[in-house]
Amino acid sequence: MDHVCELKLKWKQKKITKQMRAKGIGKIVCSAAEAAECLSWLKESHREIFVLLLLDSGNTLLSAVELFAGGNGCANIDIPEILRRVLTANAVSFIIAHNHPSMNSSPSRNDTQITEEIAEAAKAVKLVFQDHIIIGESFYSFRNQNPELFNT
């Protein structure tokens, strides 16, 4: 007996899977605690992951995109790429977040420096940078601790 079989394969970009991992797509995010809840899956990672949350004018979470990943203690951040993603998604505002695999949510000097640089770049192109959140055992919100950095 001869059999002819046809197999169709579809390739789905990994980004879709990563977006689905963020809880709360479609949820209104009005606080750092709500954003941290959407990103609780980051606690499970053993490598540093940098995520961009895109929000509309009503603070509804449109998308969560994994942008950069690093080793145990660092991820290389590309600020123009962050801004490009926000602009091309037609988002009104954004939150950035990353985890600390050590589970210590205290910011490093590099965390503070990159937050300042992103805030400055966002202001230059009139984007609303809402917060930078670090996920560890608990979470750290730059907006809650340093509100002067943010343009809203």
C-alpha positions in Angstrom: 0.0 0.0 0.0 1.3 3.4 -0.9 0.3 6.4 1.2 0.8 10.0 0.4 0.7 12.3 3.3 0.9 16.1 3.4 2.3 17.9 6.4 1.8 21.6 6.8 3.9 23.5 9.3 3.2 27.0 10.5 5.8 29.1 12.1 4.7 31.5 14.8 7.0 34.2 16.0 8.0 33.7 19.6 6.9 37.2 20.5 3.3 36.1 20.4 4.0 33.5 23.1 5.9 36.0 25.2 3.0 38.4 25.0 0.6 35.8 26.2 2.7 35.1 29.3 2.0 38.6 30.6 -1.1 38.4 32.7 -3.5 41.3 32.2 -3.6 42.1 28.5 -6.7 44.3 28.3 -6.5 45.2 32.0 -6.3 48.8 33.1 -3.0 49.4 34.9 -3.1 52.3 37.3 -0.4 51.5 39.7 3.0 49.9 40.0 1.5 47.1 42.0 -0.9 46.3 39.1 1.9 46.3 36.6 4.0 44.1 38.8 1.1 41.6 39.1 1.0 41.4 35.3 4.7 40.6 35.3 4.8 38.0 38.2 6.0 35.4 35.7 9.4 37.2 35.7 10.1 35.8 39.2 10.5 32.3 37.6 13.3 33.3 35.3 16.9 32.6 36.1 18.1 35.2 33.7 17.4 38.9 33.5 14.6 39.8 31.2 13.6 43.3 30.1 9.9 43.8 29.2 8.0 46.7 27.7 4.4 47.3 28.6 2.5 49.3 26.1 -0.6 51.3 27.2 -3.4 53.2 25.6 -4.8 56.6 26.7 -7.0 54.8 29.3 -4.0 52.9 30.7 -5.3 49.7 29.2 -2.5 47.2 28.7 -2.2 46.7 25.0 0.8 44.5 24.8 3.7 43.2 26.8 6.9 42.5 24.8 10.1 40.9 25.9 12.7 43.1 24.4 16.1 42.1 25.9 17.5 39.2 27.9 20.8 38.8 29.6 22.6 36.4 31.9 22.3 36.2 35.6 22.8 39.8 36.3 22.5 42.0 33.2 20.7 42.7 30.0 21.9 45.1 27.3 19.3 47.8 26.8 18.7 49.6 23.5 16.8 52.8 24.1 16.1 53.6 20.5 14.5 50.2 20.1 12.3 50.8 23.1 11.1 54.1 21.7 10.6 52.6 18.2 8.4 49.9 19.7 6.3 52.4 21.6 5.8 54.6 18.5 5.1 51.8 16.1 2.5 50.3 18.4 0.7 53.6 18.6 0.8 53.4 22.4 0.2 56.5 24.4 2.5 55.5 27.3 4.8 52.8 28.4 6.2 51.0 31.4 9.5 49.2 31.4 10.3 46.3 33.8 12.9 43.7 34.4 13.6 41.0 36.9 16.5 40.5 39.2 17.2 36.7 39.2 18.8 37.2 42.7 15.2 38.1 43.8 16.6 41.4 45.3 14.4 44.1 43.8 16.7 47.0 44.9 17.9 49.0 41.9 21.6 48.9 40.9 23.4 52.0 39.7 23.0 50.8 36.2 19.2 50.5 36.7 19.0 54.1 37.9 21.2 55.3 35.1 19.2 53.5 32.4 15.9 54.8 33.9 17.2 58.4 33.7 18.3 57.9 30.1 15.0 56.4 29.0 13.1 59.2 30.8 15.2 61.8 29.0 14.8 60.1 25.6 11.0 59.7 26.1 10.6 63.4 27.0 12.6 64.4 23.8 10.0 62.6 21.6 7.0 63.5 23.8 6.2 59.9 24.9 4.8 59.2 28.4 7.2 57.0 30.4 5.1 55.9 33.3 7.5 53.7 35.4 10.4 51.3 35.6 9.6 48.4 37.7 12.1 45.8 39.1 10.7 42.4 39.9 12.3 40.3 42.7 10.8 38.8 45.7 8.7 41.9 45.9 8.9 44.8 43.4 10.6 48.2 43.2 8.9 51.2 41.4 11.1 54.0 40.3 8.0 56.2 40.0 7.1 55.6 43.6 10.6 56.2 44.8 11.8 58.9 42.3 8.7 60.7 40.9 10.7 63.6 39.6 12.2 61.4 36.9 8.8 61.0 35.1 7.0 63.3 32.8 3.4 62.7 33.8 
